[in-house]
């Protein structure tokens, strides 16, 4: 179904973009857009080291995640489509996991006193420092690469696969050369570029696992803005970061436009010869990837019930659910849980309202938003929101705006898919009967897109639950969320409380994702 864009609707849509994204972005960057500020920042040795580290870890993380995800995607095509669907849906748990849960998981599994690092000491390299940052980023982005490449490979015509197999005598290399590489290349490039963007602008992972020696530019943006109150240096650092993110965004956009649309209703195509050793290797790859993606999350739950040196405990949960004021977090644990749920529900409401309008009024506006948000980091937008609206709006409203901006790309994508599934004959019949504009949307499009709204709401809530950087920049203690409290408990070395808070947050996120896993798998 094509939606005719009304001039008034497009104008309002662009006004929303300017209010929520473009104006804050410009405001956040403006203090650093001078030769003096850029020169001052670039002359600092620690900024140059942070730039090199950001570039290096993002390049390595993107390469590893894309390679592993690509291999896993090929392996998925050799098993049944039902099993592949289950694995892809479960992979969402790691891809959508809040960053502080992932940090807690890698500490619980690979850090000092970790479940695996105690048995295999060299694995401590995955729980801290450079290795920890890269390992956590790879964990996050394997599902992204796996799903992008898999969606491309299932679009391969089965006739082409059969023809290459016949003429190559069933040999493996001709199939890889003639089928896998040509079809998967755009998806691999898009996966690499998108993963690079996420890793280069990473905040929570290097802040906690990397420490001062392995800080990204995003960490220094926070350091300049919140710790030193040097807004010019923060903006200049954000400008340097923006230049790299913009280049990676262009690469992603060029590669993504070359991806074939995934077929509707087609079963997975096995692109490799169906030999026994290929099937065995595929199963082994998928088991290894599944273990890497699930063990850190399981370790968080186990560690939440263990007190170092004392064994089983529920003290962490008692502190998290306590109604009493907690000195370490500046509020009570129970209030933090209430804040987290409140911001998530309000984010879903606002994001669905704005996302419905942007998705309905036309693709150009929505595409502009999606592309812009790839190149602008959450902290840059948070700085802009504070600069423009900090004196006008209370902190909770700014937090909801920040969470909404983070959730909009996923909300708009899922809603657009739902709107496009409204049949042309229904749209034509509605227009003949006089249903146009808002009436057409409310009476026809929205009711027929209910499942997309469920998915969009779930994604908005999960994004809000996991948002850390912008919230940490904006919030005062009375508005802290579970993600920030996890970090605070780590700071005072109360590991049971940190893991308990992580488990509560994991339960909130996982319950939503598992409830809608089948619908989310179709969305991917």
Rosetta blueprint (number, residue, H / E / L):
1 X L
2 X L
3 X L
4 X L
5 X L
6 X L
7 X H
8 X H
9 X H
10 X H
11 X H
12 X H
13 X H
14 X H
15 X H
16 X H
17 X H
18 X H
19 X H
20 X H
21 X H
22 X H
23 X H
24 X H
25 X H
26 X H
27 X H
28 X H
29 X H
30 X H
31 X L
32 X L
33 X L
34 X L
35 X H
36 X H
37 X H
38 X H
39 X H
40 X H
41 X H
42 X H
43 X L
44 X L
45 X H
46 X H
47 X H
48 X H
49 X H
50 X H
51 X H
52 X H
53 X H
54 X H
55 X H
56 X H
57 X H
58 X H
59 X H
60 X H
61 X H
62 X H
63 X H
64 X H
65 X H
66 X H
67 X H
68 X H
69 X H
70 X H
71 X H
72 X H
73 X H
74 X H
75 X H
76 X H
77 X L
78 X L
79 X L
80 X L
81 X H
82 X H
83 X H
84 X H
85 X H
86 X H
87 X H
88 X H
89 X H
90 X H
91 X H
92 X H
93 X H
94 X H
95 X H
96 X L
97 X L
98 X L
99 X H
100 X H
101 X H
102 X H
103 X H
104 X H
105 X H
106 X H
107 X H
108 X H
109 X H
110 X H
111 X L
112 X L
113 X L
114 X L
115 X L
116 X L
117 X L
118 X L
119 X L
120 X L
121 X H
122 X H
123 X H
124 X H
125 X H
126 X H
127 X L
128 X L
129 X H
130 X H
131 X H
132 X H
133 X H
134 X H
135 X H
136 X H
137 X H
138 X H
139 X H
140 X H
141 X H
142 X H
143 X H
144 X H
145 X H
146 X H
147 X H
148 X H
149 X H
150 X H
151 X H
152 X H
153 X H
154 X L
155 X L
156 X L
157 X L
158 X H
159 X H
160 X H
161 X H
162 X H
163 X H
164 X H
165 X H
166 X H
167 X H
168 X L
169 X L
170 X L
171 X L
172 X H
173 X H
174 X H
175 X H
176 X H
177 X H
178 X H
179 X H
180 X H
181 X H
182 X H
183 X H
184 X H
185 X H
186 X H
187 X H
188 X H
189 X H
190 X H
191 X H
192 X H
193 X H
194 X H
195 X H
196 X H
197 X H
198 X H
199 X H
200 X H
201 X L
202 X L
203 X L
204 X H
205 X H
206 X H
207 X H
208 X H
209 X H
210 X H
211 X L
212 X H
213 X H
214 X H
215 X L
216 X L
217 X H
218 X H
219 X H
220 X H
221 X H
222 X H
223 X H
224 X H
225 X H
226 X H
227 X H
228 X L
229 X L
230 X L
231 X H
232 X H
233 X H
234 X H
235 X H
236 X H
237 X H
238 X H
239 X H
240 X H
241 X H
242 X H
243 X H
244 X H
245 X H
246 X H
247 X H
248 X H
249 X H
250 X H
251 X H
252 X H
253 X H
254 X H
255 X H
256 X H
257 X L
258 X L
259 X L
260 X L
261 X L
262 X L
263 X L
264 X L
265 X L
266 X L
267 X L
268 X L
269 X L
270 X L
271 X L
272 X L
273 X L
274 X L
275 X L
276 X H
277 X H
278 X H
279 X H
280 X H
281 X H
282 X H
283 X H
284 X H
285 X H
286 X H
287 X H
288 X H
289 X H
290 X H
291 X H
292 X H
293 X H
294 X H
295 X H
296 X H
297 X H
298 X H
299 X H
300 X H
301 X H
302 X H
303 X H
304 X L
305 X L
306 X E
307 X E
308 X L
309 X L
310 X L
311 X E
312 X E
313 X L
314 X L
315 X H
316 X H
317 X H
318 X H
319 X H
320 X H
321 X L
322 X L
323 X L
324 X L
325 X E
326 X E
327 X L
328 X L
329 X L
330 X L
331 X E
332 X E
333 X H
334 X H
335 X H
336 X H
337 X H
338 X H
339 X H
340 X H
341 X H
342 X H
343 X H
344 X H
345 X H
346 X H
347 X H
348 X H
349 X H
350 X H
351 X H
352 X H
353 X H
354 X H
355 X H
356 X H
357 X H
358 X H
359 X H
360 X H
361 X H
362 X L
363 X H
364 X H
365 X H
366 X H
367 X H
368 X H
369 X H
370 X H
371 X H
372 X H
373 X H
374 X H
375 X H
376 X L
377 X L
378 X H
379 X H
380 X H
381 X H
382 X H
383 X H
384 X H
385 X H
386 X H
387 X H
388 X H
389 X H
390 X L
391 X L
392 X L
393 X L
394 X L
395 X H
396 X H
397 X H
398 X H
399 X H
400 X H
401 X H
402 X H
403 X H
404 X H
405 X H
406 X H
407 X H
408 X H
409 X H
410 X H
411 X H
412 X H
413 X H
414 X H
415 X H
416 X H
417 X H
418 X H
419 X H
420 X H
421 X L
422 X L
423 X L
424 X H
425 X H
426 X H
427 X H
428 X H
429 X H
430 X H
431 X H
432 X H
433 X L
434 X L
435 X L
436 X L
437 X H
438 X H
439 X H
440 X H
441 X H
442 X H
443 X H
444 X H
445 X H
446 X H
447 X H
448 X H
449 X L
450 X H
451 X H
452 X H
453 X H
454 X H
455 X H
456 X H
457 X H
458 X H
459 X H
460 X H
461 X H
462 X H
463 X H
464 X H
465 X H
466 X H
467 X L
468 X L
469 X H
470 X H
471 X H
472 X H
473 X H
474 X H
475 X L
476 X L
477 X H
478 X H
479 X H
480 X L
481 X L
482 X H
483 X H
484 X H
485 X H
486 X H
487 X H
488 X H
489 X H
490 X H
491 X H
492 X L
493 X L
494 X L
495 X H
496 X H
497 X H
498 X H
499 X H
500 X H
501 X H
502 X H
503 X H
504 X H
505 X H
506 X H
507 X H
508 X H
509 X H
510 X H
511 X H
512 X H
513 X H
514 X H
515 X H
516 X L
517 X H
518 X H
519 X H
520 X H
521 X H
522 X H
523 X H
524 X L
